[in-house]
């Protein structure tokens, strides 16, 4: 049984011992962006992200009384 385990271990470690032929590289930009973002684009982007994150929470808080009424009617 130990001979079988040794062969399995040798087979699994073989690619590591031979070395890798595929070199993985991260896609990291080493230069600044080609076109700078203007203040209007920055403002629009921040506004849309804020709306996407805070919008659903605001909706729930604005309709909290309706949710309370619906929850108490279901429990009766």
PDB file of N, H, CA, C and O in Angstrom:
ATOM      1  N   UNK A   1       0.823  -1.197   0.000  1.00  0.00           N
ATOM      2  CA  UNK A   1       0.000   0.000   0.000  1.00  0.00           C
ATOM      3  C   UNK A   1       0.860   1.251   0.000  1.00  0.00           C
ATOM      4  O   UNK A   1       0.518   2.234  -0.656  1.00  0.00           O
ATOM      5  N   UNK A   2       1.978   1.230   0.730  1.00  0.00           N
ATOM      6  H   UNK A   2       2.256   0.431   1.264  1.00  0.00           H
ATOM      7  CA  UNK A   2       2.818   2.428   0.783  1.00  0.00           C
ATOM      8  C   UNK A   2       3.465   2.687  -0.582  1.00  0.00           C
ATOM      9  O   UNK A   2       3.723   3.841  -0.926  1.00  0.00           O
ATOM     10  N   UNK A   3       3.733   1.632  -1.368  1.00  0.00           N
ATOM     11  H   UNK A   3       3.523   0.695  -1.089  1.00  0.00           H
ATOM     12  CA  UNK A   3       4.276   1.814  -2.707  1.00  0.00           C
ATOM     13  C   UNK A   3       3.293   2.557  -3.604  1.00  0.00           C
ATOM     14  O   UNK A   3       3.692   3.392  -4.415  1.00  0.00           O
ATOM     15  N   UNK A   4       2.009   2.250  -3.457  1.00  0.00           N
ATOM     16  H   UNK A   4       1.685   1.571  -2.798  1.00  0.00           H
ATOM     17  CA  UNK A   4       0.977   2.941  -4.229  1.00  0.00           C
ATOM     18  C   UNK A   4       0.920   4.413  -3.833  1.00  0.00           C
ATOM     19  O   UNK A   4       0.821   5.286  -4.696  1.00  0.00           O
ATOM     20  N   UNK A   5       0.982   4.686  -2.552  1.00  0.00           N
ATOM     21  H   UNK A   5       1.062   3.976  -1.852  1.00  0.00           H
ATOM     22  CA  UNK A   5       0.960   6.069  -2.085  1.00  0.00           C
ATOM     23  C   UNK A   5       2.185   6.843  -2.569  1.00  0.00           C
ATOM     24  O   UNK A   5       2.081   8.025  -2.896  1.00  0.00           O
ATOM     25  N   UNK A   6       3.347   6.182  -2.617  1.00  0.00           N
ATOM     26  H   UNK A   6       3.431   5.221  -2.351  1.00  0.00           H
ATOM     27  CA  UNK A   6       4.554   6.851  -3.098  1.00  0.00           C
ATOM     28  C   UNK A   6       4.425   7.193  -4.579  1.00  0.00           C
ATOM     29  O   UNK A   6       4.843   8.271  -5.002  1.00  0.00           O
ATOM     30  N   UNK A   7       3.849   6.286  -5.375  1.00  0.00           N
ATOM     31  H   UNK A   7       3.510   5.411  -5.032  1.00  0.00           H
ATOM     32  CA  UNK A   7       3.669   6.559  -6.793  1.00  0.00           C
ATOM     33  C   UNK A   7       2.681   7.714  -7.018  1.00  0.00           C
ATOM     34  O   UNK A   7       2.886   8.562  -7.885  1.00  0.00           O
ATOM     35  N   UNK A   8       1.616   7.726  -6.225  1.00  0.00           N
ATOM     36  H   UNK A   8       1.449   7.037  -5.520  1.00  0.00           H
ATOM     37  CA  UNK A   8       0.639   8.821  -6.337  1.00  0.00           C
ATOM     38  C   UNK A   8       1.294  10.151  -5.978  1.00  0.00           C
ATOM     39  O   UNK A   8       1.084  11.155  -6.658  1.00  0.00           O
ATOM     40  N   UNK A   9       2.078  10.154  -4.924  1.00  0.00           N
ATOM     41  H   UNK A   9       2.249   9.338  -4.372  1.00  0.00           H
ATOM     42  CA  UNK A   9       2.755  11.383  -4.507  1.00  0.00           C
ATOM     43  C   UNK A   9       3.763  11.819  -5.560  1.00  0.00           C
ATOM     44  O   UNK A   9       3.878  13.014  -5.833  1.00  0.00           O
ATOM     45  N   UNK A  10       4.487  10.895  -6.152  1.00  0.00           N
ATOM     46  H   UNK A  10       4.393   9.925  -5.931  1.00  0.00           H
ATOM     47  CA  UNK A  10       5.470  11.219  -7.178  1.00  0.00           C
ATOM     48  C   UNK A  10       4.762  11.768  -8.425  1.00  0.00           C
ATOM     49  O   UNK A  10       5.246  12.712  -9.049  1.00  0.00           O
ATOM     50  N   UNK A  11       3.631  11.184  -8.778  1.00  0.00           N
ATOM     51  H   UNK A  11       3.238  10.417  -8.270  1.00  0.00           H
ATOM     52  CA  UNK A  11       2.877  11.640  -9.943  1.00  0.00           C
ATOM     53  C   UNK A  11       2.329  13.051  -9.733  1.00  0.00           C
ATOM     54  O   UNK A  11       2.354  13.875 -10.647  1.00  0.00           O
ATOM     55  N   UNK A  12       1.841  13.319  -8.538  1.00  0.00           N
ATOM     56  H   UNK A  12       1.821  12.650  -7.796  1.00  0.00           H
ATOM     57  CA  UNK A  12       1.258  14.634  -8.255  1.00  0.00           C
ATOM     58  C   UNK A  12       2.317  15.718  -8.158  1.00  0.00           C
ATOM     59  O   UNK A  12       2.038  16.870  -8.492  1.00  0.00           O
ATOM     60  N   UNK A  13       3.515  15.391  -7.715  1.00  0.00           N
ATOM     61  H   UNK A  13       3.742  14.455  -7.444  1.00  0.00           H
ATOM     62  CA  UNK A  13       4.580  16.378  -7.563  1.00  0.00           C
ATOM     63  C   UNK A  13       5.403  16.547  -8.829  1.00  0.00           C
ATOM     64  O   UNK A  13       6.238  17.449  -8.891  1.00  0.00           O
ATOM     65  N   UNK A  14       5.198  15.718  -9.834  1.00  0.00           N
ATOM     66  H   UNK A  14       4.520  14.986  -9.784  1.00  0.00           H
ATOM     67  CA  UNK A  14       6.014  15.769 -11.042  1.00  0.00           C
ATOM     68  C   UNK A  14       5.962  17.128 -11.742  1.00  0.00           C
ATOM     69  O   UNK A  14       7.022  17.631 -12.116  1.00  0.00           O
ATOM     70  N   UNK A  15       4.785  17.760 -11.946  1.00  0.00           N
ATOM     71  H   UNK A  15       3.925  17.351 -11.643  1.00  0.00           H
ATOM     72  CA  UNK A  15       4.793  19.071 -12.605  1.00  0.00           C
ATOM     73  C   UNK A  15       5.571  20.125 -11.813  1.00  0.00           C
ATOM     74  O   UNK A  15       6.183  21.015 -12.403  1.00  0.00           O
ATOM     75  N   UNK A  16       5.551  20.029 -10.508  1.00  0.00           N
ATOM     76  H   UNK A  16       5.053  19.306 -10.029  1.00  0.00           H
ATOM     77  CA  UNK A  16       6.274  20.987  -9.675  1.00  0.00           C
ATOM     78  C   UNK A  16       7.778  20.781  -9.835  1.00  0.00           C
ATOM     79  O   UNK A  16       8.538  21.748  -9.885  1.00  0.00           O
ATOM     80  N   UNK A  17       8.199  19.536  -9.915  1.00  0.00           N
ATOM     81  H   UNK A  17       7.581  18.751  -9.875  1.00  0.00           H
ATOM     82  CA  UNK A  17       9.621  19.249 -10.037  1.00  0.00           C
ATOM     83  C   UNK A  17      10.163  19.621 -11.411  1.00  0.00           C
ATOM     84  O   UNK A  17      11.316  20.033 -11.533  1.00  0.00           O
ATOM     85  N   UNK A  18       9.325  19.477 -12.461  1.00  0.00           N
ATOM     86  H   UNK A  18       8.388  19.142 -12.362  1.00  0.00           H
ATOM     87  CA  UNK A  18       9.779  19.803 -13.813  1.00  0.00           C
ATOM     88  C   UNK A  18       9.832  21.297 -14.058  1.00  0.00           C
ATOM     89  O   UNK A  18      10.575  21.745 -14.931  1.00  0.00           O
ATOM     90  N   UNK A  19       9.092  22.055 -13.340  1.00  0.00           N
ATOM     91  H   UNK A  19       8.489  21.691 -12.630  1.00  0.00           H
ATOM     92  CA  UNK A  19       9.027  23.493 -13.570  1.00  0.00           C
ATOM     93  C   UNK A  19       7.843  23.817 -14.457  1.00  0.00           C
ATOM     94  O   UNK A  19       7.371  22.972 -15.217  1.00  0.00           O
ATOM     95  N   UNK A  20       7.382  25.011 -14.355  1.00  0.00           N
ATOM     96  H   UNK A  20       7.765  25.697 -13.737  1.00  0.00           H
ATOM     97  CA  UNK A  20       6.209  25.414 -15.109  1.00  0.00           C
ATOM     98  C   UNK A  20       6.630  26.023 -16.432  1.00  0.00           C
ATOM     99  O   UNK A  20       7.563  26.825 -16.484  1.00  0.00           O
ATOM    100  N   UNK A  21       5.942  25.643 -17.505  1.00  0.00           N
ATOM    101  H   UNK A  21       5.185  24.992 -17.463  1.00  0.00           H
ATOM    102  CA  UNK A  21       6.222  26.221 -18.804  1.00  0.00           C
ATOM    103  C   UNK A  21       5.325  27.417 -19.084  1.00  0.00           C
ATOM    104  O   UNK A  21       5.580  28.179 -20.017  1.00  0.00           O
ATOM    105  N   UNK A  22       4.275  27.589 -18.283  1.00  0.00           N
ATOM    106  H   UNK A  22       4.068  26.970 -17.526  1.00  0.00           H
ATOM    107  CA  UNK A  22       3.353  28.708 -18.448  1.00  0.00           C
ATOM    108  C   UNK A  22       3.695  29.763 -17.413  1.00  0.00           C
ATOM    109  O   UNK A  22       3.718  29.487 -16.214  1.00  0.00           O
ATOM    110  N   UNK A  23       3.956  30.957 -17.877  1.00  0.00           N
ATOM    111  H   UNK A  23       3.937  31.181 -18.851  1.00  0.00           H
ATOM    112  CA  UNK A  23       4.259  32.057 -16.975  1.00  0.00           C
ATOM    113  C   UNK A  23       3.025  32.933 -16.857  1.00  0.00           C
ATOM    114  O   UNK A  23       2.531  33.461 -17.853  1.00  0.00           O
ATOM    115  N   UNK A  24       2.534  33.083 -15.653  1.00  0.00           N
ATOM    116  H   UNK A  24       2.935  32.654 -14.844  1.00  0.00           H
ATOM    117  CA  UNK A  24       1.365  33.917 -15.429  1.00  0.00           C
ATOM    118  C   UNK A  24       1.829  35.317 -15.056  1.00  0.00           C
ATOM    119  O   UNK A  24       2.722  35.496 -14.228  1.00  0.00           O
ATOM    120  N   UNK A  25       1.202  36.305 -15.685  1.00  0.00           N
ATOM    121  H   UNK A  25       0.476  36.160 -16.358  1.00  0.00           H
ATOM    122  CA  UNK A  25       1.541  37.687 -15.396  1.00  0.00           C
ATOM    123  C   UNK A  25       0.273  38.433 -15.043  1.00  0.00           C
ATOM    124  O   UNK A  25      -0.777  38.211 -15.647  1.00  0.00           O
ATOM    125  N   UNK A  26       0.368  39.307 -14.078  1.00  0.00           N
ATOM    126  H   UNK A  26       1.220  39.488 -13.587  1.00  0.00           H
ATOM    127  CA  UNK A  26      -0.779  40.130 -13.706  1.00  0.00           C
ATOM    128  C   UNK A  26      -0.920  41.277 -14.694  1.00  0.00           C
ATOM    129  O   UNK A  26       0.075  41.795 -15.199  1.00  0.00           O
ATOM    130  N   UNK A  27      -2.149  41.668 -14.966  1.00  0.00           N
ATOM    131  H   UNK A  27      -2.958  41.247 -14.556  1.00  0.00           H
ATOM    132  CA  UNK A  27      -2.402  42.788 -15.866  1.00  0.00           C
ATOM    133  C   UNK A  27      -2.427  44.080 -15.052  1.00  0.00           C
ATOM    134  O   UNK A  27      -3.490  44.536 -14.630  1.00  0.00           O
ATOM    135  N   UNK A  28      -1.284  44.647 -14.840  1.00  0.00           N
ATOM    136  H   UNK A  28      -0.421  44.277 -15.183  1.00  0.00           H
ATOM    137  CA  UNK A  28      -1.159  45.870 -14.061  1.00  0.00           C
ATOM    138  C   UNK A  28      -0.720  46.983 -15.003  1.00  0.00           C
ATOM    139  O   UNK A  28       0.254  46.839 -15.742  1.00  0.00           O
ATOM    140  N   UNK A  29      -1.443  48.084 -14.970  1.00  0.00           N
ATOM    141  H   UNK A  29      -2.235  48.201 -14.370  1.00  0.00           H
ATOM    142  CA  UNK A  29      -1.079  49.214 -15.820  1.00  0.00           C
ATOM    143  C   UNK A  29       0.063  49.970 -15.154  1.00  0.00           C
ATOM    144  O   UNK A  29      -0.001  50.294 -13.968  1.00  0.00           O
ATOM    145  N   UNK A  30       1.095  50.245 -15.919  1.00  0.00           N
ATOM    146  H   UNK A  30       1.147  49.982 -16.882  1.00  0.00           H
ATOM    147  CA  UNK A  30       2.250  50.942 -15.370  1.00  0.00           C
ATOM    148  C   UNK A  30       2.266  52.411 -15.779  1.00  0.00           C
ATOM    149  O   UNK A  30       3.189  53.146 -15.429  1.00  0.00           O
ATOM    150  N   UNK A  31       1.246  52.838 -16.519  1.00  0.00           N
ATOM    151  H   UNK A  31       0.496  52.240 -16.804  1.00  0.00           H
ATOM    152  CA  UNK A  31       1.167  54.218 -16.978  1.00  0.00           C
ATOM    153  C   UNK A  31      -0.151  54.826 -16.530  1.00  0.00           C
ATOM    154  O   UNK A  31      -1.094  54.100 -16.214  1.00  0.00           O
ATOM    155  N   UNK A  32      -0.224  56.131 -16.500  1.00  0.00           N
ATOM    156  H   UNK A  32       0.541  56.720 -16.757  1.00  0.00           H
ATOM    157  CA  UNK A  32      -1.521  56.772 -16.217  1.00  0.00           C
ATOM    158  C   UNK A  32      -2.512  56.508 -17.350  1.00  0.00           C
ATOM    159  O   UNK A  32      -2.129  56.049 -18.426  1.00  0.00           O
ATOM    160  N   UNK A  33      -3.756  56.795 -17.106  1.00  0.00           N
ATOM    161  H   UNK A  33      -4.067  57.169 -16.232  1.00  0.00           H
ATOM    162  CA  UNK A  33      -4.789  56.586 -18.116  1.00  0.00           C
ATOM    163  C   UNK A  33      -4.531  57.462 -19.341  1.00  0.00           C
ATOM    164  O   UNK A  33      -3.931  58.532 -19.243  1.00  0.00           O
ATOM    165  N   UNK A  34      -4.990  56.990 -20.481  1.00  0.00           N
ATOM    166  H   UNK A  34      -5.477  56.120 -20.561  1.00  0.00           H
ATOM    167  CA  UNK A  34      -4.793  57.765 -21.717  1.00  0.00           C
ATOM    168  C   UNK A  34      -5.547  59.079 -21.665  1.00  0.00           C
ATOM    169  O   UNK A  34      -4.996  60.124 -22.013  1.00  0.00           O
ATOM    170  N   UNK A  35      -6.799  59.043 -21.237  1.00  0.00           N
ATOM    171  H   UNK A  35      -7.247  58.195 -20.955  1.00  0.00           H
ATOM    172  CA  UNK A  35      -7.628  60.250 -21.134  1.00  0.00           C
ATOM    173  C   UNK A  35      -8.019  60.446 -19.680  1.00  0.00           C
ATOM    174  O   UNK A  35      -8.551  59.542 -19.036  1.00  0.00           O
ATOM    175  N   UNK A  36      -7.748  61.634 -19.177  1.00  0.00           N
ATOM    176  H   UNK A  36      -7.316  62.369 -19.700  1.00  0.00           H
ATOM    177  CA  UNK A  36      -8.115  61.936 -17.787  1.00  0.00           C
ATOM    178  C   UNK A  36      -9.624  62.121 -17.684  1.00  0.00           C
ATOM    179  O   UNK A  36     -10.257  62.616 -18.617  1.00  0.00           O
ATOM    180  N   UNK A  37     -10.198  61.726 -16.557  1.00  0.00           N
ATOM    181  H   UNK A  37      -9.683  61.324 -15.799  1.00  0.00           H
ATOM    182  CA  UNK A  37     -11.624  61.912 -16.326  1.00  0.00           C
ATOM    183  C   UNK A  37     -11.865  63.346 -15.882  1.00  0.00           C
ATOM    184  O   UNK A  37     -11.128  63.900 -15.065  1.00  0.00           O
ATOM    185  N   UNK A  38     -12.901  63.921 -16.435  1.00  0.00           N
ATOM    186  H   UNK A  38     -13.499  63.471 -17.098  1.00  0.00           H
ATOM    187  CA  UNK A  38     -13.254  65.288 -16.067  1.00  0.00           C
ATOM    188  C   UNK A  38     -14.115  65.314 -14.817  1.00  0.00           C
ATOM    189  O   UNK A  38     -14.556  64.269 -14.338  1.00  0.00           O
ATOM    190  N   UNK A  39     -14.355  66.509 -14.287  1.00  0.00           N
ATOM    191  H   UNK A  39     -13.997  67.358 -14.676  1.00  0.00           H
ATOM    192  CA  UNK A  39     -15.187  66.612 -13.076  1.00  0.00           C
ATOM    193  C   UNK A  39     -16.621  66.154 -13.300  1.00  0.00           C
ATOM    194  O   UNK A  39     -17.241  65.612 -12.385  1.00  0.00           O
ATOM    195  N   UNK A  40     -17.164  66.361 -14.504  1.00  0.00           N
ATOM    196  H   UNK A  40     -16.661  66.802 -15.247  1.00  0.00           H
ATOM    197  CA  UNK A  40     -18.547  65.931 -14.773  1.00  0.00           C
ATOM    198  C   UNK A  40     -18.650  64.408 -14.769  1.00  0.00           C
ATOM    199  O   UNK A  40     -19.606  63.854 -14.226  1.00  0.00           O
ATOM    200  N   UNK A  41     -17.674  63.730 -15.370  1.00  0.00           N
ATOM    201  H   UNK A  41     -16.898  64.180 -15.811  1.00  0.00           H
ATOM    202  CA  UNK A  41     -17.695  62.263 -15.382  1.00  0.00           C
ATOM    203  C   UNK A  41     -17.506  61.698 -13.988  1.00  0.00           C
ATOM    204  O   UNK A  41     -18.146  60.714 -13.618  1.00  0.00           O
ATOM    205  N   UNK A  42     -16.629  62.321 -13.216  1.00  0.00           N
ATOM    206  H   UNK A  42     -16.109  63.121 -13.517  1.00  0.00           H
ATOM    207  CA  UNK A  42     -16.396  61.876 -11.843  1.00  0.00           C
ATOM    208  C   UNK A  42     -17.656  62.047 -11.001  1.00  0.00           C
ATOM    209  O   UNK A  42     -18.031  61.153 -10.242  1.00  0.00           O
ATOM    210  N   UNK A  43     -18.310  63.208 -11.140  1.00  0.00           N
ATOM    211  H   UNK A  43     -18.005  63.934 -11.757  1.00  0.00           H
ATOM    212  CA  UNK A  43     -19.530  63.466 -10.377  1.00  0.00           C
ATOM    213  C   UNK A  43     -20.637  62.498 -10.766  1.00  0.00           C
ATOM    214  O   UNK A  43     -21.342  61.979  -9.900  1.00  0.00           O
ATOM    215  N   UNK A  44     -20.793  62.254 -12.055  1.00  0.00           N
ATOM    216  H   UNK A  44     -20.221  62.676 -12.758  1.00  0.00           H
ATOM    217  CA  UNK A  44     -21.825  61.320 -12.508  1.00  0.00           C
ATOM    218  C   UNK A  44     -21.556  59.911 -11.991  1.00  0.00           C
ATOM    219  O   UNK A  44     -22.479  59.223 -11.557  1.00  0.00           O
ATOM    220  N   UNK A  45     -20.311  59.483 -12.035  1.00  0.00           N
ATOM    221  H   UNK A  45     -19.560  60.042 -12.388  1.00  0.00           H
ATOM    222  CA  UNK A  45     -19.970  58.150 -11.538  1.00  0.00           C
ATOM    223  C   UNK A  45     -20.243  58.005 -10.052  1.00  0.00           C
ATOM    224  O   UNK A  45     -20.823  57.008  -9.622  1.00  0.00           O
ATOM    225  N   UNK A  46     -19.834  58.982  -9.269  1.00  0.00           N
ATOM    226  H   UNK A  46     -19.363  59.792  -9.619  1.00  0.00           H
ATOM    227  CA  UNK A  46     -20.077  58.932  -7.822  1.00  0.00           C
ATOM    228  C   UNK A  46     -21.563  58.973  -7.511  1.00  0.00           C
ATOM    229  O   UNK A  46     -22.024  58.283  -6.601  1.00  0.00           O
ATOM    230  N   UNK A  47     -22.319  59.774  -8.253  1.00  0.00           N
ATOM    231  H   UNK A  47     -21.944  60.335  -8.992  1.00  0.00           H
ATOM    232  CA  UNK A  47     -23.763  59.864  -8.025  1.00  0.00           C
ATOM    233  C   UNK A  47     -24.440  58.530  -8.324  1.00  0.00           C
ATOM    234  O   UNK A  47     -25.299  58.090  -7.560  1.00  0.00           O
ATOM    235  N   UNK A  48     -24.068  57.885  -9.420  1.00  0.00           N
ATOM    236  H   UNK A  48     -23.371  58.243 -10.041  1.00  0.00           H
ATOM    237  CA  UNK A  48     -24.691  56.605  -9.768  1.00  0.00           C
ATOM    238  C   UNK A  48     -24.336  55.504  -8.769  1.00  0.00           C
ATOM    239  O   UNK A  48     -25.191  54.694  -8.409  1.00  0.00           O
ATOM    240  N   UNK A  49     -23.085  55.472  -8.323  1.00  0.00           N
ATOM    241  H   UNK A  49     -22.391  56.130  -8.615  1.00  0.00           H
ATOM    242  CA  UNK A  49     -22.708  54.488  -7.306  1.00  0.00           C
ATOM    243  C   UNK A  49     -23.460  54.732  -6.005  1.00  0.00           C
ATOM    244  O   UNK A  49     -23.932  53.787  -5.373  1.00  0.00           O
ATOM    245  N   UNK A  50     -23.574  55.993  -5.602  1.00  0.00           N
ATOM    246  H   UNK A  50     -23.191  56.761  -6.115  1.00  0.00           H
ATOM    247  CA  UNK A  50     -24.303  56.318  -4.372  1.00  0.00           C
ATOM    248  C   UNK A  50     -25.765  55.905  -4.480  1.00  0.00           C
ATOM    249  O   UNK A  50     -26.336  55.344  -3.545  1.00  0.00           O
ATOM    250  N   UNK A  51     -26.362  56.192  -5.636  1.00  0.00           N
ATOM    251  H   UNK A  51     -25.898  56.648  -6.395  1.00  0.00           H
ATOM    252  CA  UNK A  51     -27.761  55.825  -5.840  1.00  0.00           C
ATOM    253  C   UNK A  51     -27.946  54.313  -5.811  1.00  0.00           C
ATOM    254  O   UNK A  51     -28.920  53.815  -5.246  1.00  0.00           O
ATOM    255  N   UNK A  52     -27.019  53.585  -6.416  1.00  0.00           N
ATOM    256  H   UNK A  52     -26.228  53.990  -6.876  1.00  0.00           H
ATOM    257  CA  UNK A  52     -27.128  52.126  -6.461  1.00  0.00           C
ATOM    258  C   UNK A  52     -26.979  51.507  -5.075  1.00  0.00           C
ATOM    259  O   UNK A  52     -27.593  50.482  -4.778  1.00  0.00           O
ATOM    260  N   UNK A  53     -26.170  52.128  -4.233  1.00  0.00           N
ATOM    261  H   UNK A  53     -25.671  52.960  -4.474  1.00  0.00           H
ATOM    262  CA  UNK A  53     -25.938  51.569  -2.901  1.00  0.00           C
ATOM    263  C   UNK A  53     -26.984  52.062  -1.904  1.00  0.00           C
ATOM    264  O   UNK A  53     -27.523  51.271  -1.130  1.00  0.00           O
ATOM    265  N   UNK A  54     -27.274  53.359  -1.920  1.00  0.00           N
ATOM    266  H   UNK A  54     -26.836  54.001  -2.549  1.00  0.00           H
ATOM    267  CA  UNK A  54     -28.167  53.931  -0.920  1.00  0.00           C
ATOM    268  C   UNK A  54     -29.634  53.919  -1.335  1.00  0.00           C
ATOM    269  O   UNK A  54     -30.510  54.056  -0.482  1.00  0.00           O
ATOM    270  N   UNK A  55     -29.919  53.760  -2.619  1.00  0.00           N
ATOM    271  H   UNK A  55     -29.207  53.649  -3.313  1.00  0.00           H
ATOM    272  CA  UNK A  55     -31.299  53.784  -3.099  1.00  0.00           C
ATOM    273  C   UNK A  55     -32.193  52.721  -2.470  1.00  0.00           C
ATOM    274  O   UNK A  55     -33.254  53.059  -1.945  1.00  0.00           O
ATOM    275  N   UNK A  56     -31.803  51.445  -2.503  1.00  0.00           N
ATOM    276  H   UNK A  56     -30.941  51.170  -2.930  1.00  0.00           H
ATOM    277  CA  UNK A  56     -32.660  50.415  -1.894  1.00  0.00           C
ATOM    278  C   UNK A  56     -32.860  50.615  -0.389  1.00  0.00           C
ATOM    279  O   UNK A  56     -33.951  50.373   0.128  1.00  0.00           O
ATOM    280  N   UNK A  57     -31.821  51.051   0.310  1.00  0.00           N
ATOM    281  H   UNK A  57     -30.935  51.247  -0.110  1.00  0.00           H
ATOM    282  CA  UNK A  57     -31.961  51.292   1.750  1.00  0.00           C
ATOM    283  C   UNK A  57     -32.928  52.445   2.004  1.00  0.00           C
ATOM    284  O   UNK A  57     -33.741  52.381   2.927  1.00  0.00           O
ATOM    285  N   UNK A  58     -32.846  53.488   1.198  1.00  0.00           N
ATOM    286  H   UNK A  58     -32.186  53.540   0.449  1.00  0.00           H
ATOM    287  CA  UNK A  58     -33.769  54.621   1.337  1.00  0.00           C
ATOM    288  C   UNK A  58     -35.197  54.215   1.050  1.00  0.00           C
ATOM    289  O   UNK A  58     -36.123  54.680   1.714  1.00  0.00           O
ATOM    290  N   UNK A  59     -35.388  53.339   0.052  1.00  0.00           N
ATOM    291  H   UNK A  59     -34.636  52.962  -0.488  1.00  0.00           H
ATOM    292  CA  UNK A  59     -36.732  52.866  -0.275  1.00  0.00           C
ATOM    293  C   UNK A  59     -37.340  52.105   0.905  1.00  0.00           C
ATOM    294  O   UNK A  59     -38.505  52.307   1.246  1.00  0.00           O
ATOM    295  N   UNK A  60     -36.560  51.246   1.514  1.00  0.00           N
ATOM    296  H   UNK A  60     -35.613  51.082   1.237  1.00  0.00           H
ATOM    297  CA  UNK A  60     -37.063  50.473   2.651  1.00  0.00           C
ATOM    298  C   UNK A  60     -37.397  51.401   3.810  1.00  0.00           C
ATOM    299  O   UNK A  60     -38.441  51.251   4.444  1.00  0.00           O
ATOM    300  N   UNK A  61     -36.524  52.352   4.088  1.00  0.00           N
ATOM    301  H   UNK A  61     -35.676  52.473   3.572  1.00  0.00           H
ATOM    302  CA  UNK A  61     -36.788  53.272   5.197  1.00  0.00           C
ATOM    303  C   UNK A  61     -38.000  54.157   4.914  1.00  0.00           C
ATOM    304  O   UNK A  61     -38.754  54.470   5.835  1.00  0.00           O
ATOM    305  N   UNK A  62     -38.202  54.563   3.671  1.00  0.00           N
ATOM    306  H   UNK A  62     -37.590  54.309   2.923  1.00  0.00           H
ATOM    307  CA  UNK A  62     -39.348  55.393   3.330  1.00  0.00           C
ATOM    308  C   UNK A  62     -40.658  54.618   3.441  1.00  0.00           C
ATOM    309  O   UNK A  62     -41.698  55.215   3.719  1.00  0.00           O
ATOM    310  N   UNK A  63     -40.632  53.323   3.232  1.00  0.00           N
ATOM    311  H   UNK A  63     -39.787  52.838   3.006  1.00  0.00           H
ATOM    312  CA  UNK A  63     -41.842  52.494   3.273  1.00  0.00           C
ATOM    313  C   UNK A  63     -41.886  51.592   4.503  1.00  0.00           C
ATOM    314  O   UNK A  63     -42.562  50.563   4.492  1.00  0.00           O
ATOM    315  N   UNK A  64     -41.186  51.962   5.541  1.00  0.00           N
ATOM    316  H   UNK A  64     -40.638  52.799   5.550  1.00  0.00           H
ATOM    317  CA  UNK A  64     -41.089  51.117   6.735  1.00  0.00           C
ATOM    318  C   UNK A  64     -42.447  50.889   7.392  1.00  0.00           C
ATOM    319  O   UNK A  64     -42.726  49.787   7.864  1.00  0.00           O
ATOM    320  N   UNK A  65     -43.283  51.906   7.427  1.00  0.00           N
ATOM    321  H   UNK A  65     -43.057  52.802   7.044  1.00  0.00           H
ATOM    322  CA  UNK A  65     -44.605  51.752   8.053  1.00  0.00           C
ATOM    323  C   UNK A  65     -45.465  50.751   7.290  1.00  0.00           C
ATOM    324  O   UNK A  65     -46.206  49.973   7.890  1.00  0.00           O
ATOM    325  N   UNK A  66     -45.360  50.778   5.962  1.00  0.00           N
ATOM    326  H   UNK A  66     -44.758  51.410   5.474  1.00  0.00           H
ATOM    327  CA  UNK A  66     -46.124  49.806   5.161  1.00  0.00           C
ATOM    328  C   UNK A  66     -45.658  48.386   5.452  1.00  0.00           C
ATOM    329  O   UNK A  66     -46.468  47.464   5.545  1.00  0.00           O
ATOM    330  N   UNK A  67     -44.341  48.216   5.597  1.00  0.00           N
ATOM    331  H   UNK A  67     -43.683  48.965   5.522  1.00  0.00           H
ATOM    332  CA  UNK A  67     -43.803  46.882   5.885  1.00  0.00           C
ATOM    333  C   UNK A  67     -44.223  46.413   7.275  1.00  0.00           C
ATOM    334  O   UNK A  67     -44.474  45.226   7.486  1.00  0.00           O
ATOM    335  N   UNK A  68     -44.299  47.354   8.228  1.00  0.00           N
ATOM    336  H   UNK A  68     -44.095  48.318   8.057  1.00  0.00           H
ATOM    337  CA  UNK A  68     -44.740  46.985   9.586  1.00  0.00           C
ATOM    338  C   UNK A  68     -46.194  46.520   9.568  1.00  0.00           C
ATOM    339  O   UNK A  68     -46.540  45.521  10.199  1.00  0.00           O
ATOM    340  N   UNK A  69     -47.051  47.254   8.836  1.00  0.00           N
ATOM    341  H   UNK A  69     -46.770  48.065   8.323  1.00  0.00           H
ATOM    342  CA  UNK A  69     -48.465  46.882   8.754  1.00  0.00           C
ATOM    343  C   UNK A  69     -48.639  45.530   8.073  1.00  0.00           C
ATOM    344  O   UNK A  69     -49.439  44.705   8.514  1.00  0.00           O
ATOM    345  N   UNK A  70     -47.900  45.307   7.014  1.00  0.00           N
ATOM    346  H   UNK A  70     -47.250  45.977   6.655  1.00  0.00           H
ATOM    347  CA  UNK A  70     -47.995  44.053   6.271  1.00  0.00           C
ATOM    348  C   UNK A  70     -47.531  42.885   7.135  1.00  0.00           C
ATOM    349  O   UNK A  70     -48.109  41.801   7.064  1.00  0.00           O
ATOM    350  N   UNK A  71     -46.508  43.086   7.942  1.00  0.00           N
ATOM    351  H   UNK A  71     -46.038  43.967   8.001  1.00  0.00           H
ATOM    352  CA  UNK A  71     -45.983  42.034   8.801  1.00  0.00           C
ATOM    353  C   UNK A  71     -46.921  41.678   9.936  1.00  0.00           C
ATOM    354  O   UNK A  71     -47.042  40.508  10.299  1.00  0.00           O
ATOM    355  N   UNK A  72     -47.597  42.691  10.508  1.00  0.00           N
ATOM    356  H   UNK A  72     -47.499  43.642  10.213  1.00  0.00           H
ATOM    357  CA  UNK A  72     -48.514  42.404  11.616  1.00  0.00           C
ATOM    358  C   UNK A  72     -49.786  41.750  11.107  1.00  0.00           C
ATOM    359  O   UNK A  72     -50.385  40.956  11.832  1.00  0.00           O
ATOM    360  N   UNK A  73     -50.220  42.045   9.899  1.00  0.00           N
ATOM    361  H   UNK A  73     -49.734  42.690   9.310  1.00  0.00           H
ATOM    362  CA  UNK A  73     -51.435  41.417   9.340  1.00  0.00           C
ATOM    363  C   UNK A  73     -51.154  39.947   9.023  1.00  0.00           C
ATOM    364  O   UNK A  73     -52.045  39.108   9.150  1.00  0.00           O
ATOM    365  N   UNK A  74     -49.950  39.637   8.621  1.00  0.00           N
ATOM    366  H   UNK A  74     -49.226  40.318   8.518  1.00  0.00           H
ATOM    367  CA  UNK A  74     -49.621  38.256   8.285  1.00  0.00           C
ATOM    368  C   UNK A  74     -49.509  37.383   9.525  1.00  0.00           C
ATOM    369  O   UNK A  74     -49.753  36.178   9.463  1.00  0.00           O
ATOM    370  N   UNK A  75     -49.139  37.985  10.654  1.00  0.00           N
ATOM    371  H   UNK A  75     -48.941  38.964  10.704  1.00  0.00           H
ATOM    372  CA  UNK A  75     -48.957  37.181  11.870  1.00  0.00           C
ATOM    373  C   UNK A  75     -50.272  36.938  12.599  1.00  0.00           C
ATOM    374  O   UNK A  75     -50.330  36.085  13.485  1.00  0.00           O
ATOM    375  N   UNK A  76     -51.340  37.675  12.244  1.00  0.00           N
ATOM    376  H   UNK A  76     -51.293  38.367  11.525  1.00  0.00           H
ATOM    377  CA  UNK A  76     -52.627  37.492  12.941  1.00  0.00           C
ATOM    378  C   UNK A  76     -53.411  36.340  12.449  1.00  0.00           C
ATOM    379  O   UNK A  76     -54.505  36.080  12.949  1.00  0.00           O
TER     380      UNK A  76
END
